[in-house]
């Protein structure tokens, strides 16, 4: 996925949020915005997951040697781990 695709989905999500927070949409319009917002959010989430899979970090082992490990986020603590 490209950066442009993420940026487009994120901008769409922000636009939808502003429209819903404005409080001037009908119930039908609000439901339509909600559905579009969920789709944009899923797109952003999928792109970020794909990017996370591509990230690797250098880790120093007990002997001082460097090696690559896949980057992952501990979802329960929100910390990066290797």
SULCOR-V993107 format. One record per run of one state. SS is the DSSP state (2 for helix, 1 for strand, 0 for the rest). FROM is the first residue (numbers start at 1). LEN is the number of residues. Records with the same first field share a line. If there is no record, write none. Layout:
# SULCOR-V993107
SS = FROM-LEN / FROM-LEN
This chain:
# SULCOR-V993107
0 = 1-2 / 23-4 / 55-1 / 61-5 / 71-1 / 75-4 / 82-1
2 = 3-20 / 27-28
1 = 56-5 / 66-5 / 72-3 / 79-3
